């Protein structure tokens, strides 16, 4: 059986590469994109089983990405990550349908728990 494909949408290159390494170390396949615009342009949503996205990015935000995917009928669960602490932003992320919201910095175990929850849905 093919392992689930996790798409990582993060504008910070070092964090994006770290997340790819972490996801692969957990036994999943990973693809990465430097922006939501690049992710959407690649049509990657059709192939992925879960999406991990930063909320704050140039261009399309992680929340807007989730809303676009939902409008397009994409069933892939979305995990959002952010360094921002505003309650209103966290509320918007949850209201958009994010399966999980992780506050940076987060432990690998927290991401694993979110991935397990997302992929079980």
N, C-alpha and C positions, 0 to 999 in steps of 0.2 A: 504494500500500500504506500502511495506517495505521501510524504509528510506535508502538512499544511504549509501554504505559502503566506508569509507575513510581509506586508508592504510597510516600509518605514518612510514616512514623509516628515523630514526634519531639515531646517535650513542651516543648522549648526553642523558643519562637516565632521568635527571630531565626535560629537554626540551621535550623529547618524552612523558613523563607522563603529562606534562602541555598541550601539543598539543592534546593528547587523551581527557583530561578533557574539553578543549575548544571546540573541535569538537563535543563531546557528548552534551555539554551545548547548542550548536547551533541546536541540534535535529538530528544529524547524528549518524550512527553507526561508530565505529572506531576499527581498529586492528593496532597493532604496531610491529615493527621489529627493532632490534638494528643495522642491516646492510642490504645493498642491497643483499649481498650473502644469508642471512637468508630469506629475502623476496622471492628471486628467488627460493631457495631450497624448500620453503613451497608451491610454485605454487600459491601464493596468488593473482597474477595479474589477474587470471581468474575470481575471485569473486568480485574484488573491482571496484567501480565506479569512483574513483579518487585516485591519489597517491600524497602525500606530502612527498618530500624527501629533505634531506640536500644535498648540493653539495659535501662538503669535508667530506669524511668518509674513514676509513681504508678499504682496498679491493676495491670493485667496487664503483666508485663515483656516485653521483646523475645524472650527465650528461651521464656517461657510462650506468647507469641503464636505462635511457630514451632511449638511442640508442639501447640497447638490446631489450627493450620492443617493440620499433617500428619495429625492424628487425623480431621479432616474431609475428607481426601483432596485438599486444595488443592495443585496442582502448582507454584504460583508459587515461584521461587527467592527466598531471603531473604538479604539482606546486613545484617549487624549492625554497629552502631557503638557505641563506648563510650569514656568518658574514664577508666574504671577500669582498673587495671593488674594486678589479681590474676590469677595464672596459673590458679587453679581456676575463676574466672569465664570466662576465655577458653576453657578446656577444655570447660566446660559449653556455651558458645555453639557451639563446633565440633561437639560431640557431638549437639547438637539438630538438626544438619543444615544449619547456615548455610553458604552457598556461600563467603562471604567475611566476615572480621572486620576492621574498620578501627578503629585507635586514634585518638581525637581528640587533637590536630588532625591532619587528613590532607590530602594534596594532591589537587587535582582529578583529576590523572592516576591516582592510586590508585583513586579512585571509578570513573573511566571504565574502568579495567582490570577492576574487579570487575563492573561492569555488563555489559561485553562477555562475560566468563566466564559470568555468570549467564544471560544471554540466549542464549548458544550452547548451553547445557545442554539 
